[in-house]
């Protein structure tokens, strides 16, 4: 396990320590759990932008049928 040094405002650190104590855990465990939750969150703005880009690409791709794509691929072999 690695150790890191972070800087937090005194009032934020006091809140972290109070909440860790309330939960009967350590400061490190509390901050690790908070980091895991934050990393697991989806960035809905980024996801929406990626979906919009994909939709635009499909609109400009035109119509196609899977059977035609498979046939074309087989013909190139």
C-alpha positions as CSV (number, residue, x, y, z in Angstrom):
1,X,0.0,0.0,0.0
2,X,1.3,3.4,-0.9
3,X,1.3,6.5,1.3
4,X,0.5,9.9,-0.2
5,X,0.6,13.4,1.2
6,X,-2.4,15.7,0.4
7,X,-3.2,19.2,1.4
8,X,-6.7,20.0,2.7
9,X,-8.1,23.1,4.2
10,X,-8.2,22.9,8.0
11,X,-12.0,23.1,8.1
12,X,-12.4,20.3,5.5
13,X,-9.9,18.1,7.4
14,X,-11.9,18.6,10.6
15,X,-15.1,17.5,8.8
16,X,-13.3,14.4,7.4
17,X,-11.9,13.5,10.8
18,X,-15.3,14.0,12.5
19,X,-17.1,11.9,9.9
20,X,-14.4,9.2,10.1
21,X,-14.8,9.1,13.9
22,X,-18.6,9.0,13.6
23,X,-18.3,6.0,11.3
24,X,-15.7,4.3,13.5
25,X,-13.1,4.2,10.8
26,X,-9.8,5.8,10.0
27,X,-9.2,9.0,8.1
28,X,-7.4,6.9,5.4
29,X,-10.2,4.4,5.1
30,X,-12.8,7.2,4.8
31,X,-10.8,9.1,2.1
32,X,-10.1,5.8,0.2
33,X,-13.9,5.1,0.2
34,X,-14.6,8.6,-1.0
35,X,-12.1,8.3,-3.8
36,X,-13.5,5.0,-4.9
37,X,-17.0,6.4,-5.0
38,X,-15.9,9.4,-7.0
39,X,-14.0,7.3,-9.5
40,X,-17.0,5.0,-10.0
41,X,-19.3,7.9,-10.8
42,X,-20.1,8.3,-14.5
43,X,-19.5,11.7,-16.0
44,X,-22.9,12.1,-17.5
45,X,-21.8,15.1,-19.6
46,X,-19.0,13.1,-21.2
47,X,-21.3,10.1,-21.8
48,X,-23.9,12.3,-23.4
49,X,-21.3,13.9,-25.6
50,X,-20.0,10.5,-26.7
51,X,-23.5,9.3,-27.5
52,X,-24.2,12.4,-29.6
53,X,-20.9,11.9,-31.5
54,X,-21.9,8.3,-32.3
55,X,-25.4,9.2,-33.4
56,X,-24.0,11.8,-35.7
57,X,-21.5,9.3,-37.2
58,X,-24.3,6.8,-37.8
59,X,-26.6,9.4,-39.4
60,X,-23.8,10.3,-41.9
61,X,-23.0,6.6,-42.6
62,X,-26.2,6.0,-44.5
63,X,-28.3,2.9,-44.5
64,X,-26.8,-0.5,-44.5
65,X,-27.8,-4.1,-43.9
66,X,-25.8,-6.6,-41.9
67,X,-26.1,-9.3,-44.6
68,X,-24.5,-6.9,-47.1
69,X,-21.6,-6.1,-44.8
70,X,-21.0,-9.9,-44.2
71,X,-21.2,-10.6,-47.9
72,X,-18.7,-7.8,-48.7
73,X,-16.3,-9.0,-46.0
74,X,-16.5,-12.6,-47.4
75,X,-15.9,-11.4,-50.9
76,X,-12.6,-9.8,-49.8
77,X,-11.1,-13.0,-48.5
